[in-house]
């Protein structure tokens, strides 16, 4: 029973129907209690993405304008001073929703009582490093963080992996946090999803909010498959399919796909820095839709644990189209997959199978 229903029942029982609205308002004033704060962990919080992300969370862009938050910020010891600077700025910003900030290099302190964990910190690949070297570093990082979440986070903690290789890092975390439900461990492909929406809106010269239901299949890597076969645009003449409006299959099957796949590299080339702002915004979008729900008739892309849908091997963290309701995600079913899409989806699955094997070889 919601608060309004309760107030209406009290008004009826009182026998003062002519005063019912006054009674409702009076009771409402007693029932208007502030919601409990949500504790959100951001790892790598002194880095560029973390620095862009934490004010978005504190301002209510992730969990809504009425939900208080407590931020737990984690980074490595060499970044401790910078991390404290981030905490100082959060305090100086005087965010009304921010009910507390913990800035620490201690993984147990950071993970204690966490409701949502956004894992931004990871070991980046550097020049001359083999993929196995990077994977080995990330295995050690996520083994420690997963164990701390396993032991100290809230029982229904939701986890989002941002650090690359995001899909496979999520699998590593799942391995070392077996009590966290597998449906609660996800990876970020919303950035790619948003990039695809942006490219279509630019091509058609329409507002990005009028474009919906693109899909990112697979890995957050250059093998991902941005699929517009089911995407639509709201126009003055009703809803139209993207492929119909673009009317250029060659562009959609070549340049569009490679632009989305390689957008991160293009931004690094332009900025000399990685895409922090858009990644932070996408992380907010991912968690907001997961917790608060996707709009009716709209799906988004999330890296989730495969159940075998669309012929994707079970046991991979693979990006699917999903809808969300009441904090739970569901893979959109029944979409037709053509031969072109099937080949792209299988290729990115193969890469994830290879990454998984490499990761698991580093576990022992």
C-alpha angles and dihedrals in degrees: 000000000000125000095260093052090050092051092049092052091051089051092052094047091051090063090225099114092157087061095041097115092050090049091048091053092046094051091043090060089059094045095050098100124158115258118249113264120255115228111225124190120206115186120200084029096159091058128091098268092044091050090052094042105050097063090049090055093044091050093055098252092127105040102019137269096284103046116097117217139202113206123214110194120195130185140148123280096258088058095049095107093048089047091055088051090056089052090050091053092049089053091046091052090062095213107192093214095050108099099173146348127214114188113186147148090211110101095203093052090047095051099044114120092349116165097183125025121196107191106205098147118091143131111275123216111256132198112289095015120130119228090246091056091055092044092050091053092049092047090059092046095048094041089061095042094045091051091051092049090047092055104032113022125094114281094250097039114163116217129201120189113209102158114094135285075039100172094049094040086057090055090050091051090049090053092057098038102051095160092060105091111252089233088061094062115080140158132223118260093136088096090061090043091053091046090054091050089050094051092051093047090051093047094050096034092233131130112274091233088064092061119078146160102038111152133219109203123197132343131017090239140085090289094062115121117226104202123195098171092108098030120117140194126214108229137171087262095051134267115335132184116253093230091055094049097044089046092191114103092175092060093044093049097045124014096029092052096046092045091056093042093051100033093108092055091047091054092049089052091050100040099027082228134078125266099273102153096050092042091053091047091050091050088054090049092049095052095039094055092042093052102032099030137250119275114265112274093015130105132189135200121257133166102239139163108281119238093186096273115157091009093292110148112255116245098046127109096233131168114250135166106265141178121210132211131167093354095309129107127214128192112242106245135203101035115150114243119203125206094262091053093044092057092048092047092049093048094055090045089054090054090051091050089053092047091049092052090049092049094048090050086060094051094074 
